[in-house]
């Protein structure tokens, strides 16, 4: 059984979905979302 999301374009929501273990995240702009999620993750690592 695979679990996929509906359309997510917000990096915070996508990160939340990923942390819940979904198999796929649907986005209108996947490359932009991927880079924004990576930047958000890097910023959180620096803040910690």
PQR file with spaces between the fields and no chain letter, atoms N, CA, C, O and H, PARSE charges and radii, in Angstrom:
ATOM       1  N    UNK     1       0.854   -1.180    0.000 -0.4000 1.5000
ATOM       2  CA   UNK     1       0.000    0.000    0.000 -0.0000 2.0000
ATOM       3  C    UNK     1       0.890    1.230    0.000  0.5500 1.7000
ATOM       4  O    UNK     1       1.760    1.368    0.860 -0.5500 1.4000
ATOM       5  N    UNK     2       0.681    2.122   -0.954 -0.4000 1.5000
ATOM       6  CA   UNK     2       1.423    3.372   -0.944 -0.0000 2.0000
ATOM       7  C    UNK     2       0.505    4.523   -0.569  0.5500 1.7000
ATOM       8  O    UNK     2      -0.693    4.521   -0.854 -0.5500 1.4000
ATOM       9  H    UNK     2      -0.025    2.010   -1.653  0.4000 1.0000
ATOM      10  N    UNK     3       1.108    5.497    0.074 -0.4000 1.5000
ATOM      11  CA   UNK     3       0.361    6.666    0.532 -0.0000 2.0000
ATOM      12  C    UNK     3       0.903    7.883   -0.197  0.5500 1.7000
ATOM      13  O    UNK     3       2.098    8.175   -0.143 -0.5500 1.4000
ATOM      14  H    UNK     3       2.081    5.499    0.305  0.4000 1.0000
ATOM      15  N    UNK     4       0.009    8.590   -0.881 -0.4000 1.5000
ATOM      16  CA   UNK     4       0.375    9.798   -1.623 -0.0000 2.0000
ATOM      17  C    UNK     4      -0.458   10.965   -1.100  0.5500 1.7000
ATOM      18  O    UNK     4      -1.539   10.770   -0.544 -0.5500 1.4000
ATOM      19  H    UNK     4      -0.961    8.353   -0.925  0.4000 1.0000
ATOM      20  N    UNK     5       0.050   12.161   -1.281 -0.4000 1.5000
ATOM      21  CA   UNK     5      -0.671   13.353   -0.838 -0.0000 2.0000
ATOM      22  C    UNK     5      -1.500   13.921   -1.976  0.5500 1.7000
ATOM      23  O    UNK     5      -1.360   13.525   -3.133 -0.5500 1.4000
ATOM      24  H    UNK     5       0.928   12.319   -1.733  0.4000 1.0000
ATOM      25  N    UNK     6      -2.349   14.839   -1.627 -0.4000 1.5000
ATOM      26  CA   UNK     6      -2.946   15.711   -2.628 -0.0000 2.0000
ATOM      27  C    UNK     6      -1.880   16.742   -2.979  0.5500 1.7000
ATOM      28  O    UNK     6      -0.728   16.586   -2.572 -0.5500 1.4000
ATOM      29  H    UNK     6      -2.463   15.160   -0.687  0.4000 1.0000
ATOM      30  N    UNK     7      -2.221   17.768   -3.708 -0.4000 1.5000
ATOM      31  CA   UNK     7      -1.243   18.770   -4.128 -0.0000 2.0000
ATOM      32  C    UNK     7      -0.781   19.602   -2.935  0.5500 1.7000
ATOM      33  O    UNK     7      -1.587   20.201   -2.223 -0.5500 1.4000
ATOM      34  H    UNK     7      -3.157   17.895   -4.038  0.4000 1.0000
ATOM      35  N    UNK     8       0.539   19.625   -2.733 -0.4000 1.5000
ATOM      36  CA   UNK     8       1.160   20.431   -1.680 -0.0000 2.0000
ATOM      37  C    UNK     8       2.207   21.318   -2.340  0.5500 1.7000
ATOM      38  O    UNK     8       3.112   20.818   -3.008 -0.5500 1.4000
ATOM      39  H    UNK     8       1.194   19.139   -3.311  0.4000 1.0000
ATOM      40  N    UNK     9       2.091   22.629   -2.156 -0.4000 1.5000
ATOM      41  CA   UNK     9       3.065   23.568   -2.702 -0.0000 2.0000
ATOM      42  C    UNK     9       3.817   24.326   -1.611  0.5500 1.7000
ATOM      43  O    UNK     9       4.738   25.085   -1.912 -0.5500 1.4000
ATOM      44  H    UNK     9       1.356   23.035   -1.613  0.4000 1.0000
ATOM      45  N    UNK    10       3.442   24.132   -0.368 -0.4000 1.5000
ATOM      46  CA   UNK    10       4.086   24.809    0.758 -0.0000 2.0000
ATOM      47  C    UNK    10       5.162   23.898    1.345  0.5500 1.7000
ATOM      48  O    UNK    10       4.868   22.756    1.699 -0.5500 1.4000
ATOM      49  H    UNK    10       2.694   23.515   -0.124  0.4000 1.0000
ATOM      50  N    UNK    11       6.411   24.382    1.458 -0.4000 1.5000
ATOM      51  CA   UNK    11       7.486   23.520    1.947 -0.0000 2.0000
ATOM      52  C    UNK    11       7.279   23.021    3.376  0.5500 1.7000
ATOM      53  O    UNK    11       7.696   21.909    3.701 -0.5500 1.4000
ATOM      54  H    UNK    11       6.650   25.309    1.170  0.4000 1.0000
ATOM      55  N    UNK    12       6.648   23.816    4.230 -0.4000 1.5000
ATOM      56  CA   UNK    12       6.401   23.366    5.604 -0.0000 2.0000
ATOM      57  C    UNK    12       5.418   22.202    5.634  0.5500 1.7000
ATOM      58  O    UNK    12       5.608   21.241    6.381 -0.5500 1.4000
ATOM      59  H    UNK    12       6.310   24.719    3.966  0.4000 1.0000
ATOM      60  N    UNK    13       4.370   22.289    4.823 -0.4000 1.5000
ATOM      61  CA   UNK    13       3.403   21.196    4.758 -0.0000 2.0000
ATOM      62  C    UNK    13       4.025   19.956    4.120  0.5500 1.7000
ATOM      63  O    UNK    13       3.747   18.833    4.539 -0.5500 1.4000
ATOM      64  H    UNK    13       4.216   23.070    4.217  0.4000 1.0000
ATOM      65  N    UNK    14       4.863   20.161    3.111 -0.4000 1.5000
ATOM      66  CA   UNK    14       5.525   19.028    2.464 -0.0000 2.0000
ATOM      67  C    UNK    14       6.471   18.336    3.442  0.5500 1.7000
ATOM      68  O    UNK    14       6.544   17.108    3.470 -0.5500 1.4000
ATOM      69  H    UNK    14       5.089   21.073    2.770  0.4000 1.0000
ATOM      70  N    UNK    15       7.190   19.111    4.237 -0.4000 1.5000
ATOM      71  CA   UNK    15       8.086   18.524    5.230 -0.0000 2.0000
ATOM      72  C    UNK    15       7.294   17.746    6.271  0.5500 1.7000
ATOM      73  O    UNK    15       7.728   16.684    6.717 -0.5500 1.4000
ATOM      74  H    UNK    15       7.131   20.109    4.214  0.4000 1.0000
ATOM      75  N    UNK    16       6.153   18.261    6.656 -0.4000 1.5000
ATOM      76  CA   UNK    16       5.287   17.556    7.613 -0.0000 2.0000
ATOM      77  C    UNK    16       4.802   16.238    7.017  0.5500 1.7000
ATOM      78  O    UNK    16       4.822   15.205    7.687 -0.5500 1.4000
ATOM      79  H    UNK    16       5.800   19.124    6.294  0.4000 1.0000
ATOM      80  N    UNK    17       4.371   16.274    5.768 -0.4000 1.5000
ATOM      81  CA   UNK    17       3.910   15.049    5.106 -0.0000 2.0000
ATOM      82  C    UNK    17       5.049   14.039    5.008  0.5500 1.7000
ATOM      83  O    UNK    17       4.846   12.847    5.242 -0.5500 1.4000
ATOM      84  H    UNK    17       4.355   17.113    5.224  0.4000 1.0000
ATOM      85  N    UNK    18       6.243   14.511    4.664 -0.4000 1.5000
ATOM      86  CA   UNK    18       7.398   13.614    4.567 -0.0000 2.0000
ATOM      87  C    UNK    18       7.713   12.995    5.922  0.5500 1.7000
ATOM      88  O    UNK    18       8.058   11.816    6.001 -0.5500 1.4000
ATOM      89  H    UNK    18       6.408   15.479    4.474  0.4000 1.0000
ATOM      90  N    UNK    19       7.597   13.780    6.986 -0.4000 1.5000
ATOM      91  CA   UNK    19       7.888   13.249    8.323 -0.0000 2.0000
ATOM      92  C    UNK    19       6.867   12.198    8.754  0.5500 1.7000
ATOM      93  O    UNK    19       7.149   11.363    9.614 -0.5500 1.4000
ATOM      94  H    UNK    19       7.317   14.738    6.922  0.4000 1.0000
ATOM      95  N    UNK    20       5.694   12.247    8.158 -0.4000 1.5000
ATOM      96  CA   UNK    20       4.664   11.248    8.454 -0.0000 2.0000
ATOM      97  C    UNK    20       4.864    9.967    7.648  0.5500 1.7000
ATOM      98  O    UNK    20       4.172    8.974    7.870 -0.5500 1.4000
ATOM      99  H    UNK    20       5.464   12.925    7.460  0.4000 1.0000
ATOM     100  N    UNK    21       5.819    9.993    6.707 -0.4000 1.5000
ATOM     101  CA   UNK    21       6.169    8.786    5.973 -0.0000 2.0000
ATOM     102  C    UNK    21       5.417    8.543    4.682  0.5500 1.7000
ATOM     103  O    UNK    21       5.331    7.400    4.232 -0.5500 1.4000
ATOM     104  H    UNK    21       6.382   10.800    6.527  0.4000 1.0000
ATOM     105  N    UNK    22       4.863    9.592    4.066 -0.4000 1.5000
ATOM     106  CA   UNK    22       4.173    9.382    2.791 -0.0000 2.0000
ATOM     107  C    UNK    22       5.166    8.888    1.745  0.5500 1.7000
ATOM     108  O    UNK    22       6.365    9.147    1.845 -0.5500 1.4000
ATOM     109  H    UNK    22       4.932   10.520    4.431  0.4000 1.0000
ATOM     110  N    UNK    23       4.666    8.184    0.755 -0.4000 1.5000
ATOM     111  CA   UNK    23       5.515    7.648   -0.307 -0.0000 2.0000
ATOM     112  C    UNK    23       5.732    8.642   -1.434  0.5500 1.7000
ATOM     113  O    UNK    23       6.753    8.579   -2.120 -0.5500 1.4000
ATOM     114  H    UNK    23       3.691    7.974    0.674  0.4000 1.0000
ATOM     115  N    UNK    24       4.796    9.559   -1.641 -0.4000 1.5000
ATOM     116  CA   UNK    24       4.911   10.536   -2.726 -0.0000 2.0000
ATOM     117  C    UNK    24       4.176   11.810   -2.341  0.5500 1.7000
ATOM     118  O    UNK    24       3.122   11.776   -1.706 -0.5500 1.4000
ATOM     119  H    UNK    24       3.967    9.610   -1.084  0.4000 1.0000
ATOM     120  N    UNK    25       4.762   12.940   -2.745 -0.4000 1.5000
ATOM     121  CA   UNK    25       4.145   14.245   -2.545 -0.0000 2.0000
ATOM     122  C    UNK    25       3.878   14.829   -3.923  0.5500 1.7000
ATOM     123  O    UNK    25       4.789   14.934   -4.745 -0.5500 1.4000
ATOM     124  H    UNK    25       5.618   12.968   -3.261  0.4000 1.0000
ATOM     125  N    UNK    26       2.633   15.208   -4.177 -0.4000 1.5000
ATOM     126  CA   UNK    26       2.257   15.815   -5.446 -0.0000 2.0000
ATOM     127  C    UNK    26       2.365   17.328   -5.305  0.5500 1.7000
ATOM     128  O    UNK    26       1.922   17.899   -4.309 -0.5500 1.4000
ATOM     129  H    UNK    26       1.893   15.122   -3.510  0.4000 1.0000
ATOM     130  N    UNK    27       2.963   17.980   -6.320 -0.4000 1.5000
ATOM     131  CA   UNK    27       3.133   19.424   -6.284 -0.0000 2.0000
ATOM     132  C    UNK    27       2.978   19.990   -7.691  0.5500 1.7000
ATOM     133  O    UNK    27       3.280   19.316   -8.676 -0.5500 1.4000
ATOM     134  H    UNK    27       3.322   17.516   -7.130  0.4000 1.0000
ATOM     135  N    UNK    28       2.505   21.232   -7.779 -0.4000 1.5000
ATOM     136  CA   UNK    28       2.424   21.918   -9.066 -0.0000 2.0000
ATOM     137  C    UNK    28       3.803   22.342   -9.556  0.5500 1.7000
ATOM     138  O    UNK    28       4.009   22.541  -10.753 -0.5500 1.4000
ATOM     139  H    UNK    28       2.259   21.779   -6.979  0.4000 1.0000
ATOM     140  N    UNK    29       4.743   22.479   -8.627 -0.4000 1.5000
ATOM     141  CA   UNK    29       6.089   22.935   -8.973 -0.0000 2.0000
ATOM     142  C    UNK    29       7.109   22.127   -8.160  0.5500 1.7000
ATOM     143  O    UNK    29       7.692   22.656   -7.213 -0.5500 1.4000
ATOM     144  H    UNK    29       4.575   22.318   -7.654  0.4000 1.0000
ATOM     145  N    UNK    30       7.332   20.858   -8.512 -0.4000 1.5000
ATOM     146  CA   UNK    30       8.161   19.981   -7.687 -0.0000 2.0000
ATOM     147  C    UNK    30       9.609   20.440   -7.517  0.5500 1.7000
ATOM     148  O    UNK    30      10.164   20.313   -6.425 -0.5500 1.4000
ATOM     149  H    UNK    30       6.858   20.428   -9.281  0.4000 1.0000
ATOM     150  N    UNK    31      10.233   20.970   -8.572 -0.4000 1.5000
ATOM     151  CA   UNK    31      11.635   21.381   -8.412 -0.0000 2.0000
ATOM     152  C    UNK    31      11.749   22.578   -7.470  0.5500 1.7000
ATOM     153  O    UNK    31      12.680   22.650   -6.668 -0.5500 1.4000
ATOM     154  H    UNK    31       9.782   21.072   -9.459  0.4000 1.0000
ATOM     155  N    UNK    32      10.810   23.513   -7.564 -0.4000 1.5000
ATOM     156  CA   UNK    32      10.808   24.663   -6.657 -0.0000 2.0000
ATOM     157  C    UNK    32      10.550   24.209   -5.224  0.5500 1.7000
ATOM     158  O    UNK    32      11.218   24.663   -4.295 -0.5500 1.4000
ATOM     159  H    UNK    32      10.053   23.455   -8.215  0.4000 1.0000
ATOM     160  N    UNK    33       9.589   23.320   -5.047 -0.4000 1.5000
ATOM     161  CA   UNK    33       9.281   22.814   -3.708 -0.0000 2.0000
ATOM     162  C    UNK    33      10.478   22.082   -3.119  0.5500 1.7000
ATOM     163  O    UNK    33      10.794   22.257   -1.942 -0.5500 1.4000
ATOM     164  H    UNK    33       9.047   22.951   -5.801  0.4000 1.0000
ATOM     165  N    UNK    34      11.143   21.265   -3.924 -0.4000 1.5000
ATOM     166  CA   UNK    34      12.304   20.509   -3.450 -0.0000 2.0000
ATOM     167  C    UNK    34      13.406   21.455   -2.983  0.5500 1.7000
ATOM     168  O    UNK    34      13.994   21.244   -1.923 -0.5500 1.4000
ATOM     169  H    UNK    34      10.886   21.123   -4.879  0.4000 1.0000
ATOM     170  N    UNK    35      13.691   22.497   -3.766 -0.4000 1.5000
ATOM     171  CA   UNK    35      14.759   23.427   -3.369 -0.0000 2.0000
ATOM     172  C    UNK    35      14.357   24.246   -2.147  0.5500 1.7000
ATOM     173  O    UNK    35      15.197   24.525   -1.291 -0.5500 1.4000
ATOM     174  H    UNK    35      13.213   22.669   -4.628  0.4000 1.0000
ATOM     175  N    UNK    36      13.084   24.636   -2.050 -0.4000 1.5000
ATOM     176  CA   UNK    36      12.632   25.386   -0.872 -0.0000 2.0000
ATOM     177  C    UNK    36      12.655   24.520    0.377  0.5500 1.7000
ATOM     178  O    UNK    36      12.978   25.009    1.460 -0.5500 1.4000
ATOM     179  H    UNK    36      12.401   24.410   -2.745  0.4000 1.0000
ATOM     180  N    UNK    37      12.316   23.235    0.244 -0.4000 1.5000
ATOM     181  CA   UNK    37      12.381   22.324    1.394 -0.0000 2.0000
ATOM     182  C    UNK    37      13.828   22.134    1.838  0.5500 1.7000
ATOM     183  O    UNK    37      14.105   22.092    3.036 -0.5500 1.4000
ATOM     184  H    UNK    37      12.054   22.838   -0.636  0.4000 1.0000
ATOM     185  N    UNK    38      14.755   22.017    0.882 -0.4000 1.5000
ATOM     186  CA   UNK    38      16.170   21.850    1.214 -0.0000 2.0000
ATOM     187  C    UNK    38      16.696   23.089    1.935  0.5500 1.7000
ATOM     188  O    UNK    38      17.440   22.968    2.909 -0.5500 1.4000
ATOM     189  H    UNK    38      14.530   22.051   -0.092  0.4000 1.0000
ATOM     190  N    UNK    39      16.320   24.274    1.468 -0.4000 1.5000
ATOM     191  CA   UNK    39      16.759   25.514    2.111 -0.0000 2.0000
ATOM     192  C    UNK    39      16.190   25.614    3.522  0.5500 1.7000
ATOM     193  O    UNK    39      16.883   26.043    4.445 -0.5500 1.4000
ATOM     194  H    UNK    39      15.716   24.373    0.677  0.4000 1.0000
ATOM     195  N    UNK    40      14.939   25.223    3.687 -0.4000 1.5000
ATOM     196  CA   UNK    40      14.306   25.264    5.007 -0.0000 2.0000
ATOM     197  C    UNK    40      14.996   24.288    5.958  0.5500 1.7000
ATOM     198  O    UNK    40      15.227   24.618    7.121 -0.5500 1.4000
ATOM     199  H    UNK    40      14.376   24.875    2.937  0.4000 1.0000
ATOM     200  N    UNK    41      15.323   23.100    5.480 -0.4000 1.5000
ATOM     201  CA   UNK    41      16.007   22.101    6.299 -0.0000 2.0000
ATOM     202  C    UNK    41      17.389   22.598    6.707  0.5500 1.7000
ATOM     203  O    UNK    41      17.800   22.418    7.854 -0.5500 1.4000
ATOM     204  H    UNK    41      15.136   22.832    4.535  0.4000 1.0000
ATOM     205  N    UNK    42      18.111   23.226    5.774 -0.4000 1.5000
ATOM     206  CA   UNK    42      19.437   23.763    6.076 -0.0000 2.0000
ATOM     207  C    UNK    42      19.345   24.878    7.116  0.5500 1.7000
ATOM     208  O    UNK    42      20.175   24.946    8.022 -0.5500 1.4000
ATOM     209  H    UNK    42      17.778   23.373    4.843  0.4000 1.0000
ATOM     210  N    UNK    43      18.355   25.743    6.994 -0.4000 1.5000
ATOM     211  CA   UNK    43      18.186   26.834    7.955 -0.0000 2.0000
ATOM     212  C    UNK    43      17.870   26.295    9.348  0.5500 1.7000
ATOM     213  O    UNK    43      18.345   26.835   10.347 -0.5500 1.4000
ATOM     214  H    UNK    43      17.680   25.687    6.258  0.4000 1.0000
ATOM     215  N    UNK    44      17.076   25.240    9.416 -0.4000 1.5000
ATOM     216  CA   UNK    44      16.752   24.643   10.710 -0.0000 2.0000
ATOM     217  C    UNK    44      17.984   23.991   11.326  0.5500 1.7000
ATOM     218  O    UNK    44      18.149   24.026   12.545 -0.5500 1.4000
ATOM     219  H    UNK    44      16.689   24.801    8.605  0.4000 1.0000
ATOM     220  N    UNK    45      18.849   23.399   10.511 -0.4000 1.5000
ATOM     221  CA   UNK    45      20.063   22.763   11.020 -0.0000 2.0000
ATOM     222  C    UNK    45      21.018   23.810   11.590  0.5500 1.7000
ATOM     223  O    UNK    45      21.660   23.573   12.614 -0.5500 1.4000
ATOM     224  H    UNK    45      18.715   23.370    9.520  0.4000 1.0000
ATOM     225  N    UNK    46      21.115   24.958   10.936 -0.4000 1.5000
ATOM     226  CA   UNK    46      21.989   26.034   11.414 -0.0000 2.0000
ATOM     227  C    UNK    46      21.450   26.599   12.723  0.5500 1.7000
ATOM     228  O    UNK    46      22.224   26.923   13.623 -0.5500 1.4000
ATOM     229  H    UNK    46      20.594   25.151   10.105  0.4000 1.0000
ATOM     230  N    UNK    47      20.130   26.719   12.836 -0.4000 1.5000
ATOM     231  CA   UNK    47      19.517   27.281   14.037 -0.0000 2.0000
ATOM     232  C    UNK    47      19.644   26.349   15.243  0.5500 1.7000
ATOM     233  O    UNK    47      19.586   26.801   16.386 -0.5500 1.4000
ATOM     234  H    UNK    47      19.501   26.456   12.105  0.4000 1.0000
ATOM     235  N    UNK    48      19.815   25.066   14.992 -0.4000 1.5000
ATOM     236  CA   UNK    48      19.872   24.092   16.098 -0.0000 2.0000
ATOM     237  C    UNK    48      21.209   24.022   16.718  0.5500 1.7000
ATOM     238  O    UNK    48      21.415   23.252   17.656 -0.5500 1.4000
ATOM     239  H    UNK    48      19.863   24.699   14.063  0.4000 1.0000
